[in-house]
């Protein structure tokens, strides 16, 4: 398979006949935990199951636990200690409120007893987790983002590795018009960002920055960047690209269902450097964007959902924020519904959780698929045929390389060379397959040391061999002894 190719669906398992918003977390080894809402019995359910290293899923549940009896919305499950997990959700009983439960799960998937519970209650407040998993700030400090009465609330709470939950430490409010969806990301050090929209024509879709101290104190908003004017977007997510470059993945606007990626910079002080690039990859009125997963250095895998299928795409984004084309697409009609979150399994295997919609509650499903991240491999070989410049002759050399692995496609191979690094001259390229050797003669060389490296390039990626050097010597003066003349 070529770099970025999606190998296809490996396996799938319907773990629940009726399910809403399943959220998956890794327990240990091949064991995983899923928290979801069962809308027929009105229960919050936690299960554990196995996913093998090759992506196969044994069709059996290890253990089951009802963590809440009643109507609730959008639970998330996050590992906070060696065998301790926190489940965040909104019970819909009496005045709406938010709840955190910690629970033990053994390495073998056995679910233990509940450890601690925290109810966050403010009269008249609607608390909504919006499927956003908490992020660890420092030590026992965790950041939770919630929707509360038309505002985005950022709240830090202490949760020990043993599962003991403390009182809220700090919180800040960001005004957002309408019901919203959002996602929080750690930028660097104490700097954080949140992407948020409100389904109100007067509300722009924005990325906003703020800081959190190690003690959990949240600052006011530092700066904001508008992604969409009056922009209703769905299931937005942030992903780090490289350095100060970030990407936003979402669906916009309503009706058209355009899958959109934008890149931009977040400066070290939390200000924004502006938008870099934008890419719209497909339009479908039914699309709902879903999780983004960094698959390799410049390769990203993301999901879009429709009522009767899920599509998985891979996309390249360069370190400078330039967005490439779609490298591969996989349509999975057997997993019909909305993708919720996904996890890296290992050896290019990924796991996705989903639930069927919109015809009422449907199957809860997990599936596995593969993405090839094997890059071409190219070697730089020593230069040969070095010619010393002289009268009527320029300095010359032959650069040599070999394509060791082609990642399943023809690679354009060539060389970069120059008198000093960085190398400023690029040769023409030659199409090569694995095992092919290639060479390029360069001329016009003055005496001195030169550096070069081989490269192999596909439509999606460019890789390099090691940098070698060679020396062009100066033409050495020569003297000849001639027979003496005029001897008497």
N, C-alpha and C positions, 0 to 999 in steps of 0.2 A: 504494500500500500504506500501511496505517496504521503508526504508530510501533511498533516491536517485532515487526512481522509477519515471518515467515520465508518467504522467496521460494520456497523449494523447492530440490531438488537440481539443481545446475547441470551437474555432470559427475562421473564417477568413473572410476577406472583401477585394475585389478588388476595390481599390479606384481610379485607373487610367487605361485606356485602353492601354496607351503607357507611359512607365516610365523607367527611368534609375537612378540608385543609390539613392534610397530614404533614408533619414536620419530622425530619429524620436526623439522628445524631449517632456518631460512632461511639460504641461502648468500649470494646477491646477486641483485638484480633479480627475474627470474622463476624463478630456480634454487633448488631445495630438496634437502636431503639426508635420507635415511631410514636408520637403523640398526635391524637386526632379527636375530632368531635363526631360522635355517633348520633345523627339527628333523629333517628326513629326512637331509640331508647332514651334520648336526651342525656348522654353521658360523655364525659371526657375519658378517653381510654388510652392507656399506654401499653404497647406490646414490644416484645423483643423477638428478633429473628436472625437468621444467618445468611450471609452472602459470601460465597466461596471466592478464593483468589482469582479463579478463572471467570468470575461473573455469574456462575450458575447459582440459583437460589433454591434451596430445599423448600418444598411447599409445606412448611410447618411453622407454627408459632411456638417459640420457646416458653414465654410466660405472658400473662395478661394482668393488668391492674386498672381498676376504675379509680382515677384520681379526682373525679368530681361527678356528683349526681345532680344533673340539671342542665339547662341550656347554657351554652357558652360559645364564645367565638374565637377562632383562629389561635389555637395554642401553638407555642414554640417550645422546643426542648433543647437545652444547652448544657454541655458538660462543664462543671465548675470545680470538680475535685476528682481524685483517682477513680472513685466509684459513685460519685455524687452528681446529680443532675438537677437543674431548675426548670420547671415548667411555668411559663407565663401565659395568662389568658384572661378573658373578661367574662365572669359569670353574669348571666342576665336574670338575677333574682333581686327583687326589691329595687332600691336605687342601684343603678349600675356602678360597678367598682372593678378595680383590677386586683388580681390575685397572683401571688408567686408561691409555688409549692416546691420544696426540695425533697428528693427521694433517692434511695440507694438502688443501684443496679450492679450486681456482681459481674465479674468478667465473663461468666458462662451464660449471662442473660437472665439469671434469676432476679426478679424484682423484689426488693425488700420493702420495709415499712417507710411511710412518710416521715421525714425528719422535722421539717418546720414549714410554717405558712405565714405569709404576710398579706393582709388585706389593705389595699390603698383606697381609702374611701373619702370622698368629698361630696357633700350633698349637692345633688343636681348635676353631677359631672358624669359624662359618658366617657368611659376609659376603654380604649381600644388598642390592642397591641399591633394590629395590622401586619401580622406575620413577620415581625422584625426581631431577630434573635439579639439578645443583649451582647455587649462587647466588654471584655475585661479591660479596665483602665490601668490598675496597678494593685498588686496584692489582692485584698478582698473586695476592692471597689469595682462595681459593674455599672455600665450605663444602659438605661432602658429608654426607648422612645415610644411615646404613646400619643394617641389623639384624645383630646379632652375638650369637649364643648367648643369645637371650631378653633382649637389652638393646638400647636405641636408642643408637647411637654417633654423636656429632656430631664431625666431624673437619675441620680446616682444612688445606689443602694449597696450596703455591705453584705456580702455572702461569703462565708468562710469555706475553705475546702471541705470541712466536715458537714456543710449544709446548713449552718446556723445563719438565719437572716436577721440583719439589724434594721433599724429604722432608716428611712430615707435620709441621705446626707445633704443633698443639694438639688435644686431644680431651677430650670429657667423656662420661660414661655416664649414661643415664637408664634405670632399671629398668622394664621392661614385661613383663608375664607373657604367654607364648605367642608364636606367630608374629604379626607385626604388619604394618600398613601405616601410612604417615605422609606428611606433606608439610610442608616448611619454607617460611616466608615472612619477608621483611624488613619489619619494622614501621616503624621510623624510626631515623635515626642509627645507633647501634650495637646497637639492640634488635631481637631476632628472636623468632619464635614457631614452634612445631611442633605440629601436630595429630597424634595418635597413638592407636592402639588395639592391644590384644592379644587374641587369640581365646581368652581364658581367662575363665570366669565370675567370677573374683575381680578382674578388671582393668576399671577404668572407662575410657571413652573421654574423653580430656582434651586441652586445649590448654595448652601449657607455654611459658614465656618464659625467655630467657637473653640474654646480651650477647656480642658478639664485638668485640674491639678492632681497630683498623685493622691492627695487626701480626698479627692472627689468633688471639689468645688468647681461648679460650672460657670463659665463667664457668659456675658451677654454676647449676642451675635457680633462677629468681627466684620464680615463682608458677605455680599451675596452676588451671584451670577445668574442672569436670566437665561434659561435654556429655551423656553417657549413662551411667547407673549399670549396671555389669556389661554394658557396651555393646559388642557386636561391631558394628563399622561397616566399610564397604568403601570403598576409594579416596577417603579424605577429602581435601579441599582447602580452603585458606584464601584469602579474597579481601578486599582492602581495600574498604570502602564509602565512608566519608568521615570526616575527622577521626580520632577514636579508635574509630570503629565498624568492626567486622570481621564477616565472614560465614563460616560453616563449611558446606560442602556435602558430603553423604555419603549412603550407604544404610544404614538401620538399621530394625529389628534383623534377624537372620537369619530366613529363613522368610517373613516378611511382605514383605520387599523394599520398604520404604517409602522413597521419596525424601524427604530432609529437609534443610531449610535452617534454621540458627540464627544469629541476630545477637547480638553482645555487644560490650563495650568493653574495650580494652586501654589502660590509663593510661600516661602518659609514663614512669613508673618501672618498668613491666613488670607491675604488679599489675592485677587484673581488676576491672571495675566491675559485673559481673553480666550475666546473660542479658537480652536485650531482647525478642526475638520469635522465634517458631518457625512454620514452615510445612511441612506434609506435603502433597505434591502428587499422589502416586499410589502405589498398592500393587500389587506384582506379585512373586511368588516368584522370578522369574528376573532381576529388575533388578540391575544392577551400576552404581553411579554412575561417572561419568567426568568429563572436564575441564570446568572452569568458565572462562569468558572474559568479562571486562568488555567489553560491546559499546558502551556509551555511559555518560554520567554516572551514571544510575540504572538502567541496563538491563544485565542479565546473561544470557548464553547458556550453557546447560549441557546435558549429554548423559546419557542412560541407555541401557544396552545390554541386549539379550536375545539368546537363541540365534538368532533368525530375523529380527531387525530392530534398528534404532537409532532412538531418539526424540530429537529436539532440542526444547528448550523455551527460551522467553525469559520473564524474570521481572523485575519492578521492585522495587527496594529503595530506600527514601528515605534521605536523609543521616542521619536520626536512628535508623536501623535498622529502621523499620517495613517489613514485607514485604508487598508487594501480591500480586495474583493472577497466574496464568500469563497472559501476553499472547498467546502463539502457540505452537503445537505442530506439529512436522513428523515424520511417521513415514517412515522410509526402509527399505523391505523389501529393496531391492537391495544395501544394505550390511548384511549379516547378521554380527553378531559383537560384539566388544568394542571400544569406542572407547578410544583410548590418549591422544593429545594433539592439540591443535588450535592453529592460528596465525592471526592476523589477516593477511589478504592485502592489503586495501585496497579502497576504494570499496564497503564493505559486503559484501565477499566473504571467506569464511572457509574454511580447509582443515582436514579432520579425517583422522587416520590410524586404521585399525582392522584387526582380524584376526578371521577366522571361528573360532567355537568353539561347543559344547564337544566336538564329535565328532572330536577329534584335530586335528592341524594342518590349517589351511585357508588360504584366500586372504588375502594381504595387500593391503589396499585403501586408497586415499585418495579422498576425495570433497570437492567444493566446494559451498557453499550460500550464500545471501544472507540478510542480516537488514537490514530497513529501520531506519535511525536518523534519518530526516528528521522533524524536529519541526514542529508547527504554528508559523506565524509570525504575530504580531499586532502592529499599530501603534497607538500612542497618538496621537490627533489633538487639536489645541487645543480647549479648552473654548469654548462659545458661549453666547449668550443669558444673559449674566450680569446679574442684577437686583440693584440696590442696595437694602438694607433701608431701610424707612421706616415711617411711621405706618400700621399695619395691613398692612404688606407685609414678608414675610421675604426674606432674601437667598437668591438662587437661581442655579443654573448648570446647564448641560447638558454632561455628559462625553461625549466622542466617541472612537470607535475603529474599526478595520477589521481583519478577518481576512484576511491576505494569502495564507496557505497553510494548508489544513486537514489535511494529512497523511493524506488518504484517508478521513476520517470527520467526522461532525458534531461541532463543538466547542461547549462551553458557554462563552460569552463574557460578561465583565462588567468591573467596575472595582473597584480598591481606592483609597480616598482618605482624607485626613485633614489636620489642620492642621499636623502635623509628621511627618516620617518617623521611625519606621516607620508606615506607613499603617494606621489601625486600623479602618476601616469597609469592608465589602464589599457591593456592590450585588447584586441578584438577577441571575441569568444568563439569557442568551438563546441558543438553539441557532442556530448560524451555519455557513455553508459558505464556501469560499474566495471572496474578492471581496466578501463582504457587509460593509456598514457597520452599526454599532450605536451606540446612544446611551442615556444614562440621565440623567434630570433629578433633581437633588438640591436640597433646600430646607432652610430653617431655618439659613441661614448667617449668622454674625455677620461684621462687617467683619474682614478679615485676608487672609493668603495661604494658599492650599490647594494640596495636592499630590495627584496622582492618576496611575494607570497602568492600562492595559487588560491583561486576561489572557484566555487561551484554555485550556480544560481538557478533557482526554479522561478515559477511565477509568484511563489509565496515567500521564499526565504533565500538568503545568501549566506554561505558559510566559507570559512577561510582555513587554509593550512598554516603552518608555522612560518615565521619570517626568517629567511636565510639571507646571507650576504655573499658577495664575491668582489674581487678586487681586479681592476684593470690597471696594469702596470704602465709606467711611462716607458717610452722607447729609449733604451739605454744607448748612449753613444758608443761607437765601436771604432777601433783603430787597427790598422793593418801595417805590418812591417814589410816594406818593399825592398827589393835589392838595391844595394848602394850603386850609385852611378858616378861617373867621372873619376873613377879610380885610375891612377897612373902609377 
